Every structure is written in structure tokens, then in C-alpha cells.
Amino acid sequence: MDELILEPYAVVQCWHLPDAEGQWENLLGEYLQKIAQQCTEAGKCVVGHIKTLSIFSDQKFLRVSVVGENIPPSVEGRVPPGSTKLELTLNVLVYGLKRNVIEQITKDTANQIATQKKGVVHQKEITSAGEHLHH
């Protein structure tokens, strides 16, 4: 049996969605499930873990994670009321897909959701391991 490779992918995303207030938790759960689905459709792979983390003031946070395309997302924490902007760290561990494929899936899926919600998403590649150790 062929071994599935692991090429982890991490990125910081800055979402600006004017109409997202009160919907962030569901929206990010949908985003992660779509990533898992797109990865599965892209080739032979196993979804290990796809997760986001946003940290706010006063030790508040939102963590959303998915471990499979047909498993409901796990959500811990909440986005503060009135938030239309959200910065998050996205980590994708999918065995069997090249990093560039995963990167394209995350970007395309984020842009698709942002366009539907009349917003934008900007991405900043993580340049050091310390930037995402808080996961």
C-alpha cells in the first residue's frame, strides 16, 4: 500500500465580512467542512485535522476544528459581539495531498465564502513556527 504523504499547511487569514456578526462560528464551521470536502475530492487523502484559532482580548478565543468531511465541526469559544473583522490562524493536516493543492483549496474556498457574503479575505503565509504554536 502506498504511504500517504503529509505536507502541513498553515496561514493567517484576515476576514472582513460586514454581515457576519453573530454568524462567525457557523460560517467557519462551514468553511472547514468545505475544505475537508474539497480535499477529499482532490485525490486519495485522509483528513487528519483542520482547525482555526482566533484570539481576542481578555483571554477570549474562538477555536473551530474538523476531522472529517462528514463529521460536524467542533466549536469552542465565541467571537465578541459586533465583530465584522476576524483574524485567524488556519492549520490543515491532510495526508495524501501536496501542500500547493491544500493551499489553493483553502484560498479558493475562503474567497468563495467571502464573495457570497460580500466581503474579502486576505492571507498572510506563516513564516516561522512560533506564529502558530498556540494551536
N, C-alpha and C positions, 0 to 999 in steps of 0.2 A: 504494500500500500504506500502511495506517495505521502510524504510528510507535508503538512501544510505549513507554510512559512508564516512568521509573524513580523510585520513591519508596522509598529505602533505609529499612530498619528496624533498630534496634539496641536491645538491652535487656540488663540484668544480671539473671540468674536465680540464685536460691539453691535448690538441690535438697537435699532431705533424704529419703534412701531407706535405711531401716535394713538392707535386704538387698542393697544394691548393691555391696558390697565385691568387688573383682575383676571387676566387670561394667561399670564406667563406660564404657570405650572402646566396647564393643559397643552399650550402651544409647544413648549419644549418637549413634553412627553410625545406629542405627535411628531415633532422633528426627529427625535431619536429613533422612534419606531420606523419612520420613513427611511432613515439612514440604514437601519438594520435590513429592511426590506430590499432597498436598492443594492446593498452589498450582496445579499443572497441571490438576487437576480443577475449580478455582475459575474458570477462564477462560483466554482466549488469553494466554499468557505464555511467557517464556523464563527459565529459571533461570540466573542468572549465577553466583552463589556464595553458599552458605550455610555459615557457619562458627562454631565456638565456640572459645573460648580460656579455659583456667583456668591461673592461675599459682600455684605453690606455693613454699615456702621452698627455699633452696639452688639457685635458678635452675632448678628443675624446672617442667614445664608439661605440659598436655595440649591439643593442638590437633586438632580434628576438622573436616573440611570435605567438602562435597558440591557437585558442579557439575551434577548431573542426577539425576532420579528413578531411572534405571536404571543409574547408574554407582556402583560401590562407593565407600563413604566412604574418605577418606584420613585416617589417624590417625598423629599424631606425638607422642611422649611417653607418660607413664603417670601415673595417679593414685596417690599414695602408698598403701601397704598400710594397711588399717584404716579407710579413708575411707568414711563413710556420709553425709557432707555435702559438697557441691561448689558453689562459686560460679563462675559462668562468664559471659562476655560472649558474646552471640549477635548476629551480624550477618547480615542477609538482604538480598541483592541479587537481586531478581526483577523483570524488565521486564514491564510489562503489567498489574500488579495495583496497586490503591490500597494505601497504607500501612495503613489501618484493616483491610483484608482480611487482609493479611500478619500484622498484629498479632494478630488473632483466631485465625488458623490456628496461630501459634506458641503462644499461650496454651492453646487447646483441646487441641492435640497434647501439650504438656507435662503438662497436667492429666490427660489420658487415661493417659499412661505412668505418672505418679506414682500415680494411683489403682490401676492394675494392680499396682504394686509396693508398695502400702500405704505410700505416702509423700506428701510435699507439695512443691510448687514455689511460691516467691514471686518476683514480678517487680518490678524497680525500673527505671523508664524512665531512660535516659541523658539527662542534662540538658546536657552540654557535650561538644564534640568530643573534648576531651582524655581523656575517660573511656574511649574505645575506640580510641585511636590505636595501641595496642600490637599491634593486628592487622596 
